[in-house]
Amino acid sequence: MGLIIFLVVGLIAGYIANRLMKGRDDLIANLIVGVVGAIVARLVGPVIGVVATNVIGQIITATIGAVVCLAIWRAYRRR
């Protein structure tokens, strides 16, 4: 059940990040960016003192991670 929740949080975070950065990527790209953002948020969050304890907090931190990953991905793609 934890994996399903993680994927749903990643999908939501990827969608929100895509809308915040005005992207036109498809659903699969949103899922991938969101899951990578969730992983980044889970790894980096405790280091900087941010820990999400509920689903809303996880979505927020995963969205921040997804925005960072999406910005890096778009900068890489432009090269």
PyMOL commands that place a pseudoatom at each C-alpha (Angstrom):
pseudoatom trace, name=CA, resn=MET, resi=1, chain=A, elem=C, hetatm=0, pos=[0.000, 0.000, 0.000]
pseudoatom trace, name=CA, resn=GLY, resi=2, chain=A, elem=C, hetatm=0, pos=[2.888, 2.384, 0.676]
pseudoatom trace, name=CA, resn=LEU, resi=3, chain=A, elem=C, hetatm=0, pos=[4.133, 2.095, -2.903]
pseudoatom trace, name=CA, resn=ILE, resi=4, chain=A, elem=C, hetatm=0, pos=[0.713, 2.966, -4.307]
pseudoatom trace, name=CA, resn=ILE, resi=5, chain=A, elem=C, hetatm=0, pos=[0.456, 6.038, -2.062]
pseudoatom trace, name=CA, resn=PHE, resi=6, chain=A, elem=C, hetatm=0, pos=[3.997, 7.022, -3.041]
pseudoatom trace, name=CA, resn=LEU, resi=7, chain=A, elem=C, hetatm=0, pos=[3.080, 6.797, -6.745]
pseudoatom trace, name=CA, resn=VAL, resi=8, chain=A, elem=C, hetatm=0, pos=[-0.136, 8.767, -6.247]
pseudoatom trace, name=CA, resn=VAL, resi=9, chain=A, elem=C, hetatm=0, pos=[1.742, 11.468, -4.328]
pseudoatom trace, name=CA, resn=GLY, resi=10, chain=A, elem=C, hetatm=0, pos=[4.358, 11.512, -7.105]
pseudoatom trace, name=CA, resn=LEU, resi=11, chain=A, elem=C, hetatm=0, pos=[1.693, 11.840, -9.789]
pseudoatom trace, name=CA, resn=ILE, resi=12, chain=A, elem=C, hetatm=0, pos=[-0.005, 14.706, -7.975]
pseudoatom trace, name=CA, resn=ALA, resi=13, chain=A, elem=C, hetatm=0, pos=[3.328, 16.429, -7.318]
pseudoatom trace, name=CA, resn=GLY, resi=14, chain=A, elem=C, hetatm=0, pos=[4.398, 16.005, -10.941]
pseudoatom trace, name=CA, resn=TYR, resi=15, chain=A, elem=C, hetatm=0, pos=[1.119, 17.439, -12.189]
pseudoatom trace, name=CA, resn=ILE, resi=16, chain=A, elem=C, hetatm=0, pos=[1.331, 20.440, -9.853]
pseudoatom trace, name=CA, resn=ALA, resi=17, chain=A, elem=C, hetatm=0, pos=[4.991, 21.053, -10.723]
pseudoatom trace, name=CA, resn=ASN, resi=18, chain=A, elem=C, hetatm=0, pos=[4.188, 20.866, -14.423]
pseudoatom trace, name=CA, resn=ARG, resi=19, chain=A, elem=C, hetatm=0, pos=[1.399, 23.428, -14.024]
pseudoatom trace, name=CA, resn=LEU, resi=20, chain=A, elem=C, hetatm=0, pos=[3.568, 25.717, -11.885]
pseudoatom trace, name=CA, resn=MET, resi=21, chain=A, elem=C, hetatm=0, pos=[6.291, 25.694, -14.524]
pseudoatom trace, name=CA, resn=LYS, resi=22, chain=A, elem=C, hetatm=0, pos=[3.794, 25.925, -17.410]
pseudoatom trace, name=CA, resn=GLY, resi=23, chain=A, elem=C, hetatm=0, pos=[4.814, 22.697, -19.075]
pseudoatom trace, name=CA, resn=ARG, resi=24, chain=A, elem=C, hetatm=0, pos=[3.018, 20.598, -21.648]
pseudoatom trace, name=CA, resn=ASP, resi=25, chain=A, elem=C, hetatm=0, pos=[4.357, 17.177, -20.802]
pseudoatom trace, name=CA, resn=ASP, resi=26, chain=A, elem=C, hetatm=0, pos=[2.115, 14.149, -20.728]
pseudoatom trace, name=CA, resn=LEU, resi=27, chain=A, elem=C, hetatm=0, pos=[0.867, 12.094, -17.796]
pseudoatom trace, name=CA, resn=ILE, resi=28, chain=A, elem=C, hetatm=0, pos=[3.774, 9.631, -17.841]
pseudoatom trace, name=CA, resn=ALA, resi=29, chain=A, elem=C, hetatm=0, pos=[6.327, 12.445, -17.788]
pseudoatom trace, name=CA, resn=ASN, resi=30, chain=A, elem=C, hetatm=0, pos=[4.442, 14.004, -14.857]
pseudoatom trace, name=CA, resn=LEU, resi=31, chain=A, elem=C, hetatm=0, pos=[4.562, 10.707, -12.970]
pseudoatom trace, name=CA, resn=ILE, resi=32, chain=A, elem=C, hetatm=0, pos=[8.271, 10.265, -13.592]
pseudoatom trace, name=CA, resn=VAL, resi=33, chain=A, elem=C, hetatm=0, pos=[9.161, 13.834, -12.585]
pseudoatom trace, name=CA, resn=GLY, resi=34, chain=A, elem=C, hetatm=0, pos=[6.876, 13.635, -9.558]
pseudoatom trace, name=CA, resn=VAL, resi=35, chain=A, elem=C, hetatm=0, pos=[8.309, 10.339, -8.324]
pseudoatom trace, name=CA, resn=VAL, resi=36, chain=A, elem=C, hetatm=0, pos=[11.867, 11.594, -8.816]
pseudoatom trace, name=CA, resn=GLY, resi=37, chain=A, elem=C, hetatm=0, pos=[10.884, 14.795, -6.997]
pseudoatom trace, name=CA, resn=ALA, resi=38, chain=A, elem=C, hetatm=0, pos=[9.381, 12.750, -4.166]
pseudoatom trace, name=CA, resn=ILE, resi=39, chain=A, elem=C, hetatm=0, pos=[12.584, 10.745, -3.880]
pseudoatom trace, name=CA, resn=VAL, resi=40, chain=A, elem=C, hetatm=0, pos=[14.677, 13.924, -3.859]
pseudoatom trace, name=CA, resn=ALA, resi=41, chain=A, elem=C, hetatm=0, pos=[12.401, 15.479, -1.241]
pseudoatom trace, name=CA, resn=ARG, resi=42, chain=A, elem=C, hetatm=0, pos=[12.575, 12.372, 0.942]
pseudoatom trace, name=CA, resn=LEU, resi=43, chain=A, elem=C, hetatm=0, pos=[16.379, 12.300, 0.755]
pseudoatom trace, name=CA, resn=VAL, resi=44, chain=A, elem=C, hetatm=0, pos=[17.124, 16.026, 1.007]
pseudoatom trace, name=CA, resn=GLY, resi=45, chain=A, elem=C, hetatm=0, pos=[14.270, 17.082, 3.302]
pseudoatom trace, name=CA, resn=PRO, resi=46, chain=A, elem=C, hetatm=0, pos=[15.655, 15.684, 6.562]
pseudoatom trace, name=CA, resn=VAL, resi=47, chain=A, elem=C, hetatm=0, pos=[19.086, 17.112, 5.769]
pseudoatom trace, name=CA, resn=ILE, resi=48, chain=A, elem=C, hetatm=0, pos=[17.675, 20.657, 5.607]
pseudoatom trace, name=CA, resn=GLY, resi=49, chain=A, elem=C, hetatm=0, pos=[15.236, 20.072, 8.455]
pseudoatom trace, name=CA, resn=VAL, resi=50, chain=A, elem=C, hetatm=0, pos=[11.984, 19.537, 6.537]
pseudoatom trace, name=CA, resn=VAL, resi=51, chain=A, elem=C, hetatm=0, pos=[10.091, 16.337, 7.302]
pseudoatom trace, name=CA, resn=ALA, resi=52, chain=A, elem=C, hetatm=0, pos=[6.583, 15.619, 6.015]
pseudoatom trace, name=CA, resn=THR, resi=53, chain=A, elem=C, hetatm=0, pos=[4.428, 13.635, 8.414]
pseudoatom trace, name=CA, resn=ASN, resi=54, chain=A, elem=C, hetatm=0, pos=[1.154, 13.443, 6.475]
pseudoatom trace, name=CA, resn=VAL, resi=55, chain=A, elem=C, hetatm=0, pos=[0.006, 13.141, 2.875]
pseudoatom trace, name=CA, resn=ILE, resi=56, chain=A, elem=C, hetatm=0, pos=[-0.469, 16.877, 2.338]
pseudoatom trace, name=CA, resn=GLY, resi=57, chain=A, elem=C, hetatm=0, pos=[3.052, 17.558, 3.590]
pseudoatom trace, name=CA, resn=GLN, resi=58, chain=A, elem=C, hetatm=0, pos=[4.390, 14.801, 1.357]
pseudoatom trace, name=CA, resn=ILE, resi=59, chain=A, elem=C, hetatm=0, pos=[2.643, 16.321, -1.654]
pseudoatom trace, name=CA, resn=ILE, resi=60, chain=A, elem=C, hetatm=0, pos=[4.069, 19.757, -0.860]
pseudoatom trace, name=CA, resn=THR, resi=61, chain=A, elem=C, hetatm=0, pos=[7.631, 18.514, -0.377]
pseudoatom trace, name=CA, resn=ALA, resi=62, chain=A, elem=C, hetatm=0, pos=[7.386, 16.220, -3.410]
pseudoatom trace, name=CA, resn=THR, resi=63, chain=A, elem=C, hetatm=0, pos=[6.116, 19.144, -5.489]
pseudoatom trace, name=CA, resn=ILE, resi=64, chain=A, elem=C, hetatm=0, pos=[9.090, 21.249, -4.451]
pseudoatom trace, name=CA, resn=GLY, resi=65, chain=A, elem=C, hetatm=0, pos=[11.395, 18.378, -5.349]
pseudoatom trace, name=CA, resn=ALA, resi=66, chain=A, elem=C, hetatm=0, pos=[9.576, 17.891, -8.671]
pseudoatom trace, name=CA, resn=VAL, resi=67, chain=A, elem=C, hetatm=0, pos=[9.902, 21.589, -9.534]
pseudoatom trace, name=CA, resn=VAL, resi=68, chain=A, elem=C, hetatm=0, pos=[13.649, 21.385, -8.903]
pseudoatom trace, name=CA, resn=CYS, resi=69, chain=A, elem=C, hetatm=0, pos=[13.957, 18.199, -10.974]
pseudoatom trace, name=CA, resn=LEU, resi=70, chain=A, elem=C, hetatm=0, pos=[11.833, 19.656, -13.767]
pseudoatom trace, name=CA, resn=ALA, resi=71, chain=A, elem=C, hetatm=0, pos=[13.953, 22.817, -13.876]
pseudoatom trace, name=CA, resn=ILE, resi=72, chain=A, elem=C, hetatm=0, pos=[17.121, 20.738, -14.078]
pseudoatom trace, name=CA, resn=TRP, resi=73, chain=A, elem=C, hetatm=0, pos=[15.595, 18.492, -16.764]
pseudoatom trace, name=CA, resn=ARG, resi=74, chain=A, elem=C, hetatm=0, pos=[14.513, 21.462, -18.901]
pseudoatom trace, name=CA, resn=ALA, resi=75, chain=A, elem=C, hetatm=0, pos=[17.915, 23.113, -18.570]
pseudoatom trace, name=CA, resn=TYR, resi=76, chain=A, elem=C, hetatm=0, pos=[19.561, 19.845, -19.638]
pseudoatom trace, name=CA, resn=ARG, resi=77, chain=A, elem=C, hetatm=0, pos=[17.207, 19.411, -22.595]
pseudoatom trace, name=CA, resn=ARG, resi=78, chain=A, elem=C, hetatm=0, pos=[17.989, 22.893, -23.931]
pseudoatom trace, name=CA, resn=ARG, resi=79, chain=A, elem=C, hetatm=0, pos=[21.688, 22.079, -24.304]
for i in range(1, 79): cmd.bond("trace and resi %d" % i, "trace and resi %d" % (i + 1))
show_as sticks, trace
zoom trace
